[in-house]
């Protein structure tokens, strides 16, 4: 066994082993061990100073993690008037939801986000950690408040209005991300939403492209989709709502043909795969080798919050398992259907065999 492999072997047994202990175990000077560790870190075999080893199925999720505060009306919503509602509060945020969804599907996920040093942030971290997500890379900002997403739902669970207080994500800087890059480069892929600043988005896209790291992006909203740079080389998948696609493609979508034209126009900017969620009309997908339209899976709608995040994570799960884009989108629709059936932003029933089972059921109908 060569020295590099010996060092990795001992770190795997004890991730907190000191360089002095490693020196004694592998028969090298401490400075020589330090050089080996520096090279292993640079290559992404070790994630930073904690000597965390690269995991083949690890996904780093960069973006939002906030509390979702939801008020569901008992009757038809009347604007500019008092409405009787039932209120709930759950963990939310696109990147956070994506991380939990993929964790439930069997992946090692890490969350990179910023929260405030407050009770909401503490609760969010603990709950997310309890669902198997690594939160060791989260920035806790002393003078900021944890982000919130407040939504009013009608009696059918559809969003009437939503309000997002997410300025805390703009406090993440390029040097902060750069400091954690050895952790990012050691992952299998990166998921990013556009809560972070334009400068940070550009930085992540460019570095993932230069270092050949698979990058998946969800722009979150039509207000934030314009944070994306014009050139999108290095982005493997871009997942868009119809409104986001219309803004990015500078065209109105009224038909499947419009979807095709808009997706092709967006792919000309360098992104490999474009997926457009059409709400109650299903999904349109486009790549250099596949394109098509899928109708939604019919299901009871309890709450729409988190359904698009479930679609994104289950679709990416399929792609990571080398499924076709068609099958991956079917898995996404299955995950979305599951999440629509619950008031939680992430379904507790989400698991690989369940979404494959739902896809099979719809294929037979």
ZAKOLGU-600061 format. One record per residue: residue in one letter; x, y, z of N, C-alpha, C in turn. Coordinates in steps of 0.05 Angstrom, whole numbers, plus 32768, in hexadecimal, padded with zeros to 4 digits. Example, Ala and Ser with C-alpha at 12.3 -4.5 7.8 and 13.67 -1.06 7.14 Angstrom:
% residues 2
a81087F8E809C80F67FA6809C81087FBE809C
s81017FD3808E81117FEB808F81028001809D
END
This chain:
% residues 365
x80117FE88000800080008000801280198000
x800D802C7FED801D80447FEC801580578003
x8026806C80078022807E801D8007808C801D
x7FFF809580057FE580A380037FCE8091800C
x7FCF807880037FBA8066800A7FBA805F8028
x7FD3805E80337FD5805980507FC980708060
x7FCF808880577FC580A080657FA680A08064
x7F9B809C804C7F7E809B80497F718085805A
x7F7F806E805B7F758058806B7F73805F8088
x7F87806C80947F87807480B07F73808A80B5
x7F6F809D80A27F5C80B280A67F4080A780A5
x7F3B809380937F21808680927F1A807980AC
x7F2D806C80B97F28806080D37F23807580E9
x7F33808A80E87F3080A080FC7F3380BB80EE
x7F1C80C780E67F1D80E180D87F2A80F880E8
x7F2D80F481027F39810981137F568104811B
x7F6280F1810D7F7E80EA81137F918102810E
x7FA48106811E7FB7811C811B7FCD81158107
x7FDA812A80FC7FF0812580E98007811780F8
x800B811C81118020810F8120801B80F18122
x800180EA81277FFA80CD81297FFD80C0810E
x7FF580CE80F87FF980C480DD801680BF80D7
x802680D280E0804380D080DC804E80B680E7
x804680B0810080508097810D8045807E80FF
x802D807F80F58020806780EA802B806080CE
x8032807580BE803A806F80A280588072809E
x8066807A80B38084807B80B1808E809280A1
x808180AA80A3808A80C28096808D80D880AA
x809C80ED80A2809E810480B38083811380B3
x807E812480C78065813280C98062814580B1
x8078815180A8807681648091806F81548077
x8079813C80758073812C805D80558124805E
x804B811D8075802E81178078801D81308070
x802681478079801881608073801781658055
x802C815E8047802D8162802A8019814F801C
x80198135802580068122801A7FE9812B801E
x7FE4813580377FC8813E803D7FC18156802C
x7FD3816880287FCE818080177FC781777FFA
x7FD681647FF07FD0815A7FD57FB5814B7FD3
x7FAF813B7FE77F96812D7FE87F7E81407FEB
x7F8281557FFA7F6D81697FFD7F6981787FE3
x7F7F817F7FD67F7D818E7FBC7F6E817D7FA7
x7F7281637FA87F6481527F947F47814B7F9D
x7F4081537FB57F25814D7FBE7F2181337FCC
x7F3781237FD07F35810A7FDE7F2F810E7FFB
x7F38812580067F33812C80217F2481478021
x7F10814A80317F00816380327F0A81758049
x7F1D818680447F25819A80587F35818E806F
x7F36819E80847F478197809B7F3D818080AB
x7F24817980A97F19816480BA7F20814880AE
x7F2D814880967F35812F80897F1D811D8083
x7F06812A807B7EEF811A80737EF3810F8058
x7EF080F580547EF680E8803B7EE180ED8026
x7EE980EC800D7ED680EF7FF77EC380D87FF7
x7EA980DE7FF37E9580CA7FF17E8880CB7FD5
x7E8780B47FC87E7E80B37FAD7E6180BE7FA9
x7E5080BA7FBD7E3580C27FBA7E2E80DC7FC9
x7E4280ED7FCE7E3D81067FDD7E35811D7FCA
x7E21812C7FD37E1781437FC47E18815C7FD6
x7E2581717FCC7E26818A7FDB7E0F819C7FD1
x7DFF81A67FE37DE781B77FDC7DEC81D37FE7
x7DEE81E67FD47DF482027FDB7DDC82137FD7
x7DD482237FEB7DBD82357FE77DAE82398001
x7D9382387FFE7D81824080137D7A822B8027
x7D78823380417D6C822280567D5E82358069
x7D448232806A7D348245807A7D1C82388086
x7D0E824680977CF5823C80A27CDE8242808E
x7CCD822E80897CB5823380787C9E8236808B
x7C92824E808A7C7B8254809A7C6282558088
x7C508242808C7C39823F807A7C1F82448088
x7C0E8253807A7BF2825880847BDF824E806F
x7BCF823A80767BBC822F80627BA082388069
x7B93824480567B78824E805A7B638238805C
x7B4F823C806E7B39822980707B24822D805B
x7B268243804C7B12824A80387B1F825A8022
x7B0F8262800F7B1A82727FF97B27828B8004
x7B4082917FFC7B4F82A780067B4382C27FFE
x7B4082D480117B3682EF800B7B4D83028010
x7B56830F7FFB7B6C83227FFE7B62833B800D
x7B758348801B7B6F8361802A7B5A835C8040
x7B5A8343804A7B47833C805F7B5383278071
x7B48832280887B51830D809A7B4782F28090
x7B5982DE80907B5282C480867B5882AF809C
x7B45829D80A27B4A828880B57B5E827380A9
x7B74826E80B77B88825C80AD7B92824980C2
x7BA0823480B87BAF822280C97BCD822780C3
x7BDD822C80D77BF9823380D37C0B821B80DB
x7C21821880CB7C35820480D17C51821080CC
x7C65820580D77C81820D80D37C9281F580CF
x7CA081F380B87CB181DC80B27CCC81E680A8
x7CDF81D480A67CF981DA809A7CF581DE807C
x7D0381F180707D0181F680547D1A82018048
x7D18820C80307D2F821680217D358202800B
x7D39820B7FF37D3C81F97FDC7D5481E77FDF
x7D6C81F27FE57D8481E17FE97D8181CE8000
x7D7581D880167D7181C6802D7D5D81B08027
x7D4781B6801A7D3381A280137D40818D8000
x7D4F81977FEC7D5D81867FD97D6F81727FE8
x7D7E817D7FFB7D91816C800B7D828157801B
x7D6C815F80287D5D814B80377D5081368025
x7D44813F800F7D39812C7FFC7D4D81177FF2
x7D6581217FEA7D79810E7FE07D8480FC7FF6
x7D858107800F7D8D80F780267D7980E0802A
x7D5F80E680277D4B80D1802A7D4D80BC8013
x7D5980C57FFD7D5C80B37FE67D7780A37FE7
x7D8580A77FFD7D9D809780027DB880A47FFC
x7DB880BF7FF67DD180CD7FF07DDC80DB8009
x7DF680DD800A7E0480ED801E7E03810A8015
x7DF4811B80237DF18137801A7DFC814A802F
x7E08815F80257E13817480377E05818F802F
x7DFF819E80437DF281B8803F7E0581CF8044
x7E0781E180307E1681FA80347E0382118031
x7DFD821E80487DEB823480497DF382468060
x7DE4825C80637DE9826E807A7DD08270808B
x7DD3826F80A57DBC827380B77DC4828780CC
x7DB0829180DB7DB682A380F17DBC8294810A
x7DC882A2811D7DCE829681377DB5829B8149
x7DA0828C81427D868290814F7D7882758153
x7D62827481617D54825B81667D4A824E814D
x7D42825E81397D39825381207D4F82448111
x7D67825081127D7E824481057D86822A8114
x7D86822B812E7D8D8213813E7D7981FC8137
x7D5F820381367D4B81EE81307D4F81E38114
x7D5481F581017D5881ED80E57D6F81DA80E2
x7D8681E180EF7D9D81D080EE7D9881B480FA
x7D8C81B481117D87819A811F7D7481898110
x7D5E819481057D4B818580F67D58817A80DC
x7D67818A80CF7D74818280B67D88816C80BB
x7D98816F80D17DAB815A80D97D9D814080E0
x7D86814280ED7D77812A80F57D6E811A80DD
x7D6C812780C57D63811980AD7D7B8111809C
x7D93811080A87DAA8104809A7DBB8117808A
x7DB68130808B7DC58144807B7DDD814E808C
x7DF4814F80807E0C815A808D7E098179808E
x7E09818580A57E0681A280A87E1F81AF80B2
x7E3581A080B17E4E81AA80BD7E5A81C280AC
x7E5081C580947E5B81DA80837E4981F38082
x7E3581F580937E23820C80947E31822380A2
x7E2D823B80977E37825380A47E22825E80B7
x7E2A826380D07E18826F80E47E20828C80E8
x7E10829F80DF7E1782BB80DF7E0A82C980F7
x7E1B82D381087E1382DD81227DFF82F48121
x7E018306810E7DF0831E810E7DD9831D80FA
x7DD4830580EF7DBF830280DB7DA882F080E6
x7D9182F380DA7D7A82E280E17D7782CB80CD
x7D6F82B480D67D6B829D80C57D5482A480B1
x7D57829B80987D4482A180837D2882958089
x7D1482A2807E7CF8829880817CEA82998066
x7CD8828680627CC78286804A7CAA82838055
x7C9A829780517C7F8298805B7C6B82978044
x7C58828480457C468281802F7C29827E8038
x7C17828980287BFB8286802D7BF082728018
x7BE4825D80217BD98248800F7BBA824A800F
x7BAE82457FF87B9182457FF77B86822A8002
x7B6C822780017B60820F800D7B6881F57FFE
x7B7481F87FE57B7D81E17FD67B9B81DC7FD8
x7BA881EB7FE97BC581E87FED7BD681F67FD9
x7BCA82077FC87BD982167FB47BE382317FC0
x7BFA82397FB77C0582527FC27BF6826B7FB7
x7BEE827C7FC97BE182957FC27BF682AB7FC1
x7C0682AD7FD67C1C82C07FD67C3282B57FE8
x7C4B82BB7FE27C6182B27FF27C7482C97FF7
x7C8182C9800E7C9382DF80157CAD82D38020
x7CC382DB80147CDD82D0801B7CEF82E58027
x7CF982DF803F7D0D82F0804D7D2782E0804D
x7D3782E480387D4F82D380347D6882E3802E
x7D6A82FB803A7D81830C80357D9B83008041
x7D9882EE80547DAF82E280617DC182D3804D
x7DB682C980377DC682B980247DD982CB8014
x7DD182E580127DE282F880047DFC82FD8014
x7DFD82F5802D7E1582F9803E7E2A82E48038
x7E2382CF80297E3782BB80227E4982C7800C
x7E6482C580107E7682D27FFD7E8782BD7FEF
x7E9582C57FDA7EA682B37FCB7EBC82A87FDD
x7ECA82B87FED7EDE82AC7FFF7ED382978012
x7EBA829A801A7EAE8286802C7EAA826B801D
x7EA1826D80047E9E82557FF47EBA82497FEC
x7ECC825B7FE67EE782527FDF7EF482427FF5
x7EEF824B800E7EFB823E80257EF182218028
x7ED9821B801E7ECE820180207ED081F18006
x7EE081FB7FF37EE081EE7FD87EEB81D27FD9
x7EFD81CC7FEA7F0881B07FEB7EF1819D7FF3
x7EDE81A780027EC7819680097EB581927FF1
x7EB181A87FE17EA081A77FCA7EAC81957FB4
x7EC681987FAF7ED381897F9A7ED4816B7F9F
x7ED181647FB87ED181477FC07EB6813A7FBC
x7EA1814A7FB57E87813F7FB27E8281337F96
x7E6D81237F937E6681187F797E59812D7F67
x7E4A81407F747E3C81547F657E34816B7F77
x7E2C81817F6B7E2481997F7A7E0881A17F71
x7DF681A77F857DDC81B37F7F7DDD81D07F8A
x7DD381E37F7A7DD381FF7F837DB9820C7F7C
x7DAE821B7F8F7D98822D7F897DA382497F86
x7D92825C7F7F7D9C82777F797D96828B7F90
x7D9482817FA87D9182937FBF7DAB82A37FC4
x7DC282977FBE7DDB82A47FC37DE082BB7FAE
x7DF582CA7FB27DFA82E27FA17E0282DB7F84
x7DFF82EE7F727E0682EA7F567E2482E27F54
x7E3582F07F647E5282EA7F637E5882CD7F6B
x7E4A82C47F817E4F82A97F8A7E4482947F76
x7E2D829A7F6A7E2282887F557E3682857F3E
x7E41829B7F357E54829B7F1F7E6D828A7F27
x7E76828F7F3F7E8E82817F497E8A82637F49
x7E73825A7F547E6E823D7F567E6B82317F3A
x7E5D823E7F287E5982347F0D7E7582317EFF
x7E8582467F017E9F82467EF37EB282307EFE
x7EB3822E7F197EC5821A7F247EBB81FD7F1F
x7EA181F97F207E9681DE7F1A7E9C81D77EFD
x7E9A81EB7EEB7EA181E67ECF7EBE81DF7ECC
x7ED081EF7ED87EEC81EC7ED57EF681D27EE1
x7EE981C97EF77EF181B17F057EE081987EFF
x7ECE819C7EEB7EBE81857EE17EAD81797EF7
x7EA0818A7F077E8E81817F1B7E7181847F11
x7E61816F7F127E4581717F0A7E3681857F1B
x7E2881987F0D7E1A81AD7F1B7DFD81AE7F12
x7DEB81AE7F267DCF81B07F217DC481C97F2E
x7DB481D87F1F7DAA81F27F297D8C81F47F28
x7D8081FF7F3E7D6482067F3F7D6382247F45
x7D5A82357F337D5B82527F377D46825C7F4B
x7D34824C7F557D2282537F6B7D0982637F62
x7D0E827A7F557CF8828C7F4E7CFE829C7F35
x7CEA82A87F2A7CEE82B97F127CFD82D27F1A
x7CFB82DA7F337D0A82F27F3C7D2782ED7F3F
x7D2F82D37F437D4B82CD7F487D5982BF7F30
x7D4982B77F1C7D5582A87F057D6982BA7EF6
x7D6582D47EF67D7782E67EE87D9282E97EF6
x7D9582DC7F0E7DAF82DB7F1B7DC382CA7F0B
x7DB882B87EFB7DC982A67EEC7DD882B57ED6
x7DF182AE7ED17E0082BB7EBB7DF582B27EA0
x7DFC82C17E8B7DF182BA7E717DFD82A07E67
x7E17829C7E6B7E2382827E637E21826E7E7A
x7E1782567E737E1282427E877E2182287E83
x7E38822A7E757E4982137E737E5182097E8F
x7E5181EF7E927E5781E47EAD7E3F81DD7EBD
x7E2781E67EB47E0E81DF7EC17E0381C67EB4
x7E0181B07EC37DF781977EB87DD881987EB4
x7DCA81A17EC97DAD81A27EC77DA381BD7ED3
x7D9081C97EC47D8381E17ECE7D6581DB7ED0
x7D5A81DD7EE97D3E81D67EEE7D2E81F07EF2
x7D1A81F47EE17D0C820E7EE07CEE820A7EE3
x7CE1821E7EEF7CC482207EED7CBE822C7ED2
x7CA4822B7ECA7C9D82377EB17CA382557EB0
x7C9E82637EC67CA3827F7EC77CC182857EC6
x7CD182757ED37CEE82797ED27CF982747EB6
x7CEE825F7EA87CF682597E8D7CEE82707E7A
x7CD7827C7E7F7CCE82927E6E7CE182AA7E71
x7CE982B07E8A7CFC82C67E8F7D1782C07E83
x7D2182A87E877D3C82A17E7D7D3C829F7E5E
x7D2782947E537D2582907E367D1A82A87E27
x7D1182BD7E377D0582D57E2B7CEF82CF7E17
x7CDD82BD7E207CC782B57E0E7CB082AA7E1F
x7C9882AE7E167C8082A47E237C7C82877E1C
x7C7482777E307C6F825A7E2B7C5182557E2D
x7C45824E7E167C2982487E157C23822C7E0B
x7C38821E7E037C3582037DF77C4E81F37DFB
x7C4C81D97DF57C6481C77DF77C7981D07DE2
x7C7081D97DCB7C8281E37DB77C9281FB7DC2
x7C84820C7DD17C9282237DDD7CA782197DF1
x7CA082047E007CB381F87E137CCC81EF7E04
x7CC881E17DEE7CDF81D77DDE7CF181EE7DD5
x7CE582037DCA7CF482197DC07D0382287DD6
x7CF5822B7DED7D0282397E037D1982297E0F
x7D14820F7E127D2981FD7E1D7D4281FD7E0B
x7D3D81FC7DF17D5481FC7DDE7D6382167DE0
x7D54822C7DE37D6182467DE47D7282487DFE
x7D68823D7E137D77823E7E2D7D90822B7E2B
x7D8D82147E1E7DA482027E1B7DBA820E7E09
x7DB382207DF87DC7822D7DE87DDB823E7DF9
x7DD382437E127DE482527E247DF982407E32
x7DF782267E2C7E0C82147E367E0481FE7E49
x7DEC82017E557DE281EC7E687DDB81D37E58
x7DE181BC7E657DDD81A27E577DBF819A7E56
x7DB2819B7E6C7D9681927E6E7D8481A77E7A
x7D6D81AC7E6E7D5A81BF7E787D4081B17E7E
x7D3581B57E967D1C81A97E9F7D0981C07EA7
x7CF181C07E9C7CDE81D57EA17CC581C97EAE
x7CC081D17EC87CA881C87ED67C9181D97ECE
x7C7B81CC7EC57C6481DB7EBA7C4C81DA7ECC
x7C5181D87EE67C3C81D77EFA7C2981C07EF4
x7C0F81C67EEF7BFC81B17EEB7BFD81A57ECF
x7C1081AE7EBF7C1481A37EA47C2B81907EA2
x7C38818A7EB97C4E81777EB97C6981837EB6
x7C7A81777EA57C96817F7EA27C9F817C7E85
x7CB0818E7E7C7CBD818B7E627CDB81897E67
x7CE881767E5A7D0581727E5D7D1381737E43
x7D2C817C7E437D3B817F7E2A7D59817B7E30
x7D66816B7E1E7D8381677E1F7D8C81637E02
x7DA681617DFD7DAF815C7DE17DA481427DD6
x7D9C812F7DE77D9481157DDD7D77810E7DE3
x7D6A811C7DF57D4F81167DFD7D3E812F7E01
x7D25812E7DFA7D1281447E007CF681397E00
x7CE481457E0F7CC9813C7E107CB981497E26
x7C9F81417E277C8D814C7E3B7C8081367E4B
x7C7E81397E657C7181257E767C5A81337E85
x7C4381267E867C2C81307E957C32812C7EB3
x7C26813C7EC57C2A81387EE17C1D811E7EEB
x7C2781137F017C1A80FC7F0E7C0481077F20
x7BEB80FE7F1B7BD481077F2A7BD680FE7F47
x7BD181117F597BD3810A7F767BC3811E7F86
x7BBD81187F9E7BB0812B7FB07BC481417FB8
x7BBA815A7FB77BCC81717FBE7BC4817B7FD9
x7BD681777FEC7BD3818180077BE1819C800A
x7BFA819E7FFE7C0A81B680017C1F81B57FEB
x7C2281CA7FDB7C3581CA7FC57C5281D07FCD
x7C5581DA7FE67C7081E27FEF7C8381CA7FEF
x7C9A81CE7FE17CAE81B97FE17CAB81A57FCA
x7C9581A67FBB7C9081937FA67CA581967F8F
x7CAB81AE7F887CBF81B27F727CDB81AA7F7B
x7CE181AD7F957CFB81A47FA07CFD81867F9F
x7CE681787FA57CE6815B7FA37CE981527F86
x7CDD81617F747CE0815A7F577CFE815C7F50
x7D0A81727F577D2781767F507D3881607F5B
x7D35815A7F757D4781477F827D43812B7F77
x7D2A81237F727D2481087F677D2E81067F4A
x7D2C811B7F3B7D36811B7F207D5481187F20
x7D6181277F317D7F81257F337D87810A7F3D
x7D7780FF7F507D7D80E37F597D7D80D07F41
x7D6980D37F2F7D6980C27F187D8180C67F06
x7D8880DF7F017DA080E47EF07DB980DA7EFC
x7DBC80DC7F177DD480D27F247DD580B37F22
x7DBE80A67F1E7DBD80897F1B7DBD80827EFD
x7DC580957EED7DC880917ED07DAE80887EC2
x7D9780927ECD7D7E808E7EBF7D7D80A27EA7
x7D6B809C7E947D6780AF7E7E7D5A80C87E89
x7D5A80DE7E7A7D4E80F77E847D3080F37E87
x7D2480E37E757D0780DC7E777D0180CE7E91
x7D0F80B97E987D0A80AA7EB07D1080BB7EC9
x7D2680CC7EC77D2C80DD7EDE7D1580F17EE4
x7D0A80FC7ECF7CF3810E7ED27CDA81007EDD
x7CD680E77ED57CC080D77EE07CC480D37EFE
x7CDD80CD7F067CE380CB7F237CDE80E57F31
x7CE580FC7F247CE081167F2F7CC2811B7F33
x7CB281147F207C9581177F237C8A81067F39
x7C9580EE7F3D7C8D80DC7F537C9380E97F6E
x7CAB80F47F707CB381017F897CA281197F8F
x7C9C81287F7A7C8B81407F7D7C6F81387F86
x7C6481227F7A7C4981197F827C4881117F9F
x7C5D81037FA97C5F80FB7FC57C5E81147FD7
x7C6D81287FD07C7081407FE17C5781517FE1
x7C4881517FCB7C2E815F7FCA7C1A81547FDE
x7C1E813B7FE67C0B812E7FF87C1081348015
x7C238145801C7C2A814A80387C2D8168803D
x7C29817080567C2D818C805D7C4A81928061
x7C5B817D80647C78818180677C848189804C
x7C9B8197804D7CA8819F80357CB881888029
x7CBD817380397CCA815B80307CB981438039
x7CB2813180277CA1811A802F7CB28105803F
x7CA680FC80547CB480E780647CB380CC8056
x7CA380CA80417CA080B180337CB380AF801B
x7CC380C380177CD580C380007CEC80AF8003
x7CED809C7FF17D0380897FF07D04807E7FD3
x7D1B80737FCB7D1E806A7FAF7D0880577FA6
x7D0380417FB57CF0802D7FAC7CD480397FA9
x7CCD804E7FB97CB3805A7FB87CAF806A7F9E
x7CC3807A7F967CBF808A7F7E7CC080787F65
x7CD080637F657CD080507F4F7CB580427F4D
x7CA9803C7F647C8F802E7F657C7980407F59
x7C7B805A7F607C67806D7F557C6A80707F37
x7C8280717F2D7C8780737F107C7C805A7F02
x7C8080437F0E7C76802A7F027C5780297F02
x7C4B80337F177C2E80347F187C2280457F02
x7C2E805D7EFE7C24806F7EE97C2980647ECD
x7C3F80557ECA7C45804A7EB07C3180347EA8
x7C2580277EBC7C1180127EB77BF5801D7EB2
x7BF180367EBA7BD680427EB77BD380507E9C
END
